[in-house]
């Protein structure tokens, strides 16, 4: 993978203006309580450029008169800390993973930055200024300090450049996503095989967790959704604490991470192993809607048109079964988008709603219907890569036809 990170930095350097620097941060350990921290996940741009997954790292790229230099700053060794939580990455290991030769300890960063900006007469500095959550990130703190200390240097948003780079996935990225999806599918099938009416949602969820841990997965792509009955009509329900009832559908929106790349798959199944006629009717509408969108995806198609196509399809089908009488009523039963980008982040970077689909994009396809009055929530989600003349599932092996699901669940209950 070292060559992958080297190529990513080369691609970024080509996008930087001359006489510029770019600073990318890995993120901090966040205190949970007492002496416990939350599990650390590296900032996605930093990992994409270095392959390093430790906190307090900084990547500095400098482009002067067309020449590019790279420096990586990591935590210094701490023998006492190593006794309690383990040693930090060494300079040698960091160089081996990232392919960066110039490795320094992070307490030297500001001194080296100051020398670089002054001696090389840097005119621009790129910093990730994205702030979807209205909070002061490490990058925004750095941007504030830089603006105060170097007001003569123009600040540019690195997020825009990185979003463009990460929009099209490489072969290695697609392979990582595929493995994440394959493991996710194993967990989903394990839930189907072991689900029983009367189980709590978290008991079903435990079968997913076990399958992932058994495959050496250290982290989830997001907090698992295992929602039964009416809970499945709440889009991001994740308490997973209610008891399932005989006849309930269970909606499982789950994902494993593999090498920090995410899977994002949703399946819906009857907890007792058999769909009712009404559940079959609605399920097949959703499934056929997904198949329609899969046939629609190809390079050049406007991203936002996928959801418009699904809305038109739903308007027709829901009128046929008497659920709605006007197109506007579709929004009562379906209110999210059918797709989003997928990669290092579950909702990956890229202003995709403003552009066209391109070969190499990886995206979800996830139609749903949510009928709270009937206690029925259905969503079917797969992940696809856009190909030269259409799309293909990144991993095609997770059952979703009614007959397949019922057969798996019958086998599990007989086993």
C-alpha positions as a printed Julia matrix, in Angstrom:
415×3 Matrix{Float64}:
   0.0     0.0     0.0
   2.99    2.36    0.36
   2.89    3.11   -3.36
  -0.8     3.99   -3.03
  -0.08    6.7    -0.44
   2.87    8.01   -2.47
   0.67    8.33   -5.56
  -2.05   10.08   -3.56
   0.44   12.7    -2.37
   1.75   13.14   -5.9
  -1.78   13.74   -7.17
  -2.39   16.28   -4.42
   0.89   18.07   -5.11
  -0.11   18.51   -8.75
  -3.27   20.29   -7.61
  -1.47   22.71   -5.31
  -0.55   26.16   -6.57
   3.17   26.85   -6.83
   4.86   28.5    -3.82
   2.41   26.77   -1.47
   2.33   24.58    1.61
  -0.33   22.12    2.77
  -0.76   20.94    6.36
  -2.83   17.84    7.14
  -3.53   16.61   10.68
  -4.3    13.08   11.86
  -6.48   14.17   14.79
  -6.36   13.88   18.55
  -7.16   11.3    21.15
 -10.45   12.43   22.72
 -11.03   11.87   26.42
 -14.16    9.88   27.26
 -13.98    9.95   31.05
 -11.41    9.4    33.77
  -8.36    7.81   32.16
 -10.27    6.38   29.18
 -10.24    7.76   25.63
 -12.68    7.18   22.82
 -11.36    4.77   20.17
  -9.15    6.73   17.8
  -9.89    6.99   14.09
  -7.47    8.99   11.94
  -8.71   11.98   10.0
  -9.58   10.53    6.61
  -7.49   12.89    4.48
  -4.4    12.24    6.6
  -4.84    8.48    6.32
  -5.47    8.73    2.57
  -2.15   10.54    2.15
   0.04    8.65    4.64
  -1.5     5.33    5.75
  -0.66    6.31    9.35
  -3.45    5.73   11.89
  -2.02    7.31   15.04
  -3.02   10.56   16.76
  -1.12   13.85   16.77
   0.45   13.31   13.36
   0.99   16.13   10.88
   1.84   15.98    7.18
   3.47   19.02    5.6
   3.77   19.24    1.81
   5.68   22.17    0.28
   5.69   23.08   -3.41
   8.26   25.69   -4.44
   9.16   26.47   -8.06
   7.66   23.13   -9.06
   9.74   21.12   -6.57
   7.83   19.18   -3.91
   9.06   18.2    -0.45
   7.25   16.15    2.19
   7.67   15.99    5.95
   5.82   13.84    8.45
   5.62   14.74   12.15
   4.78   12.05   14.72
   4.6    11.72   18.48
   7.95   11.26   20.24
   8.56    8.02   22.17
   7.41    7.97   25.79
   8.64    5.01   27.84
   6.19    5.54   30.69
   3.2     5.86   28.36
   4.38    2.76   26.51
   4.11    0.72   29.72
   0.44    1.64   30.07
  -0.98    1.78   26.53
   1.82    0.7    24.19
   4.53    2.41   22.2
   3.82    5.05   19.58
   4.9     4.48   15.99
   8.62    4.76   15.32
  10.22    6.93   12.67
  11.32    3.81   10.81
   7.83    2.3    10.78
   6.23    5.59    9.75
   8.63    5.85    6.81
   8.01    2.23    5.83
   4.21    2.7     5.76
   4.01    6.15    4.19
   7.04    6.27    1.92
   8.01    9.64    3.43
  11.73   10.02    4.14
  11.67   13.15    6.28
  10.21   12.11    9.65
  10.32   14.44   12.67
   8.78   14.58   16.12
   5.7    16.77   16.27
   7.05   19.21   18.88
   9.29   20.57   16.1
   6.41   21.25   13.7
   5.78   24.93   14.36
   9.47   25.8    14.26
   9.92   24.0    10.93
   6.71   25.52    9.58
   7.88   29.02   10.47
  11.24   28.44    8.78
   9.51   27.05    5.69
   7.01   29.88    5.32
   9.68   32.54    5.76
  12.7    31.08    3.97
  10.81   29.68    1.0
   8.58   32.76    0.74
   5.42   30.69    0.71
   2.42   32.55   -0.69
  -0.43   30.09    0.03
  -1.23   27.54    2.7
  -3.83   24.8     2.23
  -5.82   23.74    5.32
  -8.94   21.58    5.53
 -11.6    24.16    6.43
 -14.62   21.84    6.3
 -16.89   22.3     9.3
 -20.19   20.46    8.98
 -20.63   20.23   12.75
 -20.0    23.85   13.77
 -17.17   22.94   16.13
 -13.56   24.02   16.48
 -11.51   21.27   14.84
  -7.73   20.89   15.02
  -7.56   22.22   11.45
  -9.68   25.28   12.24
  -7.55   26.03   15.29
  -4.48   25.87   13.09
  -6.16   28.08   10.48
  -6.96   30.68   13.15
  -3.37   30.69   14.45
  -1.96   30.88   10.93
  -4.18   33.83   10.0
  -3.03   35.69   13.11
   0.67   34.9    12.77
   1.02   35.0     8.98
  -1.63   37.44    7.71
   0.29   37.94    4.44
  -0.18   34.3     3.39
  -3.34   33.38    1.47
  -5.35   30.55    2.97
  -6.95   27.96    0.67
  -9.39   25.19    1.49
  -7.69   21.8     1.24
 -11.05   20.04    1.57
 -12.02   21.07   -1.96
  -8.86   19.53   -3.42
  -9.1    16.34   -1.35
 -12.76   15.84   -2.23
 -11.82   15.87   -5.89
  -8.99   13.39   -5.35
 -11.1    10.97   -3.33
 -14.12   11.11   -5.64
 -12.74    8.43   -7.99
 -11.65    5.23   -6.25
  -8.51    3.26   -7.12
  -8.36   -0.51   -7.5
  -6.93   -0.85   -3.97
  -9.74    1.23   -2.5
 -12.43   -0.79   -4.27
 -10.82   -4.01   -3.03
 -10.85   -2.71    0.55
 -14.48   -1.63    0.25
 -15.34   -5.02   -1.26
 -13.78   -6.88    1.65
 -15.61   -4.63    4.12
 -18.9    -5.43    2.35
 -18.17   -9.17    2.23
 -17.59   -9.25    5.99
 -20.69   -7.1     6.53
 -22.68   -9.66    4.53
 -21.42  -12.5     6.71
 -22.68  -10.61    9.74
 -26.08   -9.98    8.15
 -26.54  -13.65    7.28
 -25.53  -14.57   10.83
 -28.31  -12.3    12.13
 -30.85  -13.84    9.77
 -29.92  -17.39   10.78
 -30.2   -16.7    14.5
 -33.13  -14.25   14.72
 -36.2   -15.37   16.64
 -39.41  -13.57   17.56
 -39.18  -12.33   21.14
 -35.46  -11.57   20.98
 -34.31   -8.07   21.8
 -32.84   -6.06   18.96
 -29.46   -5.99   20.68
 -29.46   -9.79   20.87
 -29.81   -9.96   17.1
 -27.15   -7.26   16.76
 -24.75   -9.39   18.82
 -24.64  -12.0    16.03
 -23.45   -9.28   13.64
 -20.81   -8.1    16.09
 -19.48  -11.62   16.58
 -19.13  -12.23   12.85
 -17.1    -9.04   12.45
 -14.81   -9.7    15.39
 -14.28  -13.25   14.15
 -13.0   -11.74   10.88
 -10.58   -9.43   12.74
 -12.63   -6.27   12.13
 -11.66   -3.68   14.72
 -14.25   -1.02   14.02
 -17.67   -0.42   12.52
 -18.33    1.96    9.64
 -21.06    3.53   11.79
 -23.27    2.68   14.74
 -25.34   -0.36   13.77
 -29.07    0.04   13.18
 -31.09   -3.05   14.13
 -34.67   -1.83   14.16
 -37.8    -3.94   14.5
 -41.42   -3.06   13.8
 -42.18    0.64   14.0
 -38.59    1.41   15.01
 -37.61    0.64   11.41
 -39.58    3.7    10.28
 -37.08    5.93   12.14
 -34.28    6.47    9.63
 -31.29    6.48   12.02
 -32.72    4.54   14.95
 -29.77    2.94   16.74
 -30.82    2.3    20.34
 -31.43   -1.35   19.41
 -33.07   -2.06   22.75
 -36.67   -3.12   22.04
 -38.13   -6.61   22.08
 -39.16   -7.99   18.71
 -42.69   -9.21   18.15
 -43.88  -12.16   16.09
 -44.6   -10.77   12.61
 -42.15   -7.86   12.88
 -39.77   -6.97   10.12
 -36.21   -6.22   11.25
 -34.27   -3.58    9.32
 -30.5    -3.89    9.72
 -28.37   -1.04    8.37
 -24.81   -2.07    9.2
 -21.23   -1.84    8.01
 -17.78   -3.19    8.73
 -14.54   -1.29    8.21
 -11.6    -2.91    6.46
  -8.3    -1.0     6.33
 -10.45    1.99    7.29
 -12.69    1.62    4.22
 -16.4     1.26    4.86
 -19.14   -1.1     3.87
 -22.74    0.15    4.1
 -25.41   -2.49    3.59
 -29.06   -2.71    4.61
 -31.27   -5.76    4.63
 -34.8    -6.23    5.94
 -36.11   -9.62    7.07
 -39.04  -11.06    9.06
 -37.96  -11.97   12.57
 -40.05  -15.16   12.47
 -38.64  -16.19    9.1
 -41.74  -15.64    6.92
 -42.93  -12.5     5.15
 -46.66  -11.74    5.26
 -48.42  -10.99    1.97
 -48.46   -7.27    2.78
 -44.78   -7.29    3.69
 -43.99   -9.11    0.44
 -45.93   -6.54   -1.55
 -44.09   -3.59   -0.07
 -40.71   -5.34   -0.01
 -40.87   -6.16   -3.71
 -41.74   -2.55   -4.53
 -38.55   -1.46   -2.74
 -36.48   -4.24   -4.31
 -37.72   -3.47   -7.82
 -37.0     0.21   -7.15
 -33.41   -0.67   -6.3
 -33.08   -2.75   -9.46
 -34.4     0.2   -11.49
 -31.77    2.54  -10.05
 -29.02   -0.02  -10.63
 -30.0    -0.09  -14.32
 -30.02    3.72  -14.42
 -26.49    4.25  -13.1
 -23.82    4.98  -15.7
 -21.25    7.7   -16.44
 -22.78   11.03  -17.41
 -26.02   10.59  -15.47
 -26.73   13.49  -13.06
 -26.36   12.19   -9.52
 -29.52   13.89   -8.29
 -31.56   12.3   -11.1
 -31.27    8.9    -9.38
 -33.52   10.04   -6.57
 -35.88   11.76   -8.99
 -36.21    8.47  -10.9
 -37.03    6.6    -7.7
 -39.63    9.18   -6.67
 -41.38    8.83  -10.04
 -41.35    5.05   -9.72
 -42.75    5.18   -6.18
 -45.5     7.58   -7.23
 -46.69    5.05   -9.79
 -46.4     1.93   -7.62
 -47.83    3.4    -4.42
 -50.85    4.69   -6.35
 -51.38    1.2    -7.75
 -51.67   -0.32   -4.26
 -53.82    2.53   -2.96
 -51.27    3.91   -0.46
 -51.21    7.39   -2.05
 -53.36    9.39   -4.43
 -50.92   12.17   -5.42
 -47.19   12.28   -6.16
 -46.58   14.67   -3.26
 -47.67   11.98   -0.81
 -44.62    9.86   -1.64
 -42.63   12.05    0.76
 -44.77   10.74    3.62
 -43.3     7.26    3.15
 -39.86    8.02    1.67
 -37.89   11.16    2.49
 -34.16   10.5     2.12
 -31.94   10.25   -0.95
 -31.37    6.95   -2.7
 -27.59    7.31   -2.81
 -24.45    8.79   -1.3
 -20.72    8.4    -1.86
 -18.83    5.67    0.01
 -15.16    5.31    0.89
 -13.0     6.0     3.91
 -16.09    7.71    5.31
 -19.54    6.16    5.17
 -20.88    9.4     3.73
 -17.75   10.09    1.75
 -16.55   13.47    0.58
 -17.63   15.05   -2.68
 -20.4    17.42   -3.68
 -21.92   14.66   -5.74
 -25.43   16.11   -5.86
 -24.09   18.91   -8.04
 -22.4    16.76  -10.67
 -22.47   13.78  -12.99
 -21.62   10.17  -12.28
 -18.15    9.14  -13.38
 -16.42    5.81  -13.87
 -14.72    4.76  -10.64
 -17.15    6.4    -8.24
 -18.41    4.17   -5.43
 -21.9     4.88   -4.13
 -24.76    3.33   -2.23
 -28.17    2.47   -3.67
 -30.7     2.39   -0.84
 -34.41    2.83   -1.56
 -36.77    2.51    1.36
 -40.4     2.72    2.42
 -41.49    3.61    5.95
 -45.15    3.13    6.89
 -45.42    3.97   10.56
 -49.17    3.3    10.74
 -48.52   -0.33    9.81
 -45.29   -0.68   11.78
 -43.38   -1.5     8.59
 -39.99   -0.08    7.63
 -38.12   -1.53    4.66
 -34.78   -0.52    3.2
 -32.53   -2.47    0.83
 -29.03   -1.1     0.33
 -26.07   -2.21   -1.74
 -22.81   -0.52   -2.73
 -21.81   -0.15   -6.38
 -18.9     1.08   -8.45
 -19.68    3.04  -11.62
 -18.23    1.24  -14.64
 -17.56    2.3   -18.23
 -21.1     1.53  -19.35
 -23.12    1.06  -16.17
 -22.36   -0.16  -12.66
 -21.65   -3.35  -10.72
 -22.04   -4.34   -7.11
 -18.72   -3.97   -5.33
 -19.53   -7.32   -3.7
 -22.37   -9.46   -5.02
 -23.12  -12.12   -2.46
 -25.58  -10.84    0.13
 -29.09  -12.33   -0.22
 -31.99   -9.96   -0.77
 -34.67  -11.88   -2.7
 -37.58  -12.97   -0.49
 -37.07  -16.64   -1.34
 -33.36  -16.43   -0.44
 -34.02  -14.75    2.89
 -36.75  -17.16    3.91
 -34.58  -20.16    2.94
 -31.66  -18.89    5.04
 -33.88  -18.24    8.02
 -35.6   -21.62    7.72
 -32.2   -23.3     7.66
 -31.06  -21.37   10.69
 -34.13  -22.3    12.69
 -33.8   -25.96   11.75
 -30.09  -26.03   12.53
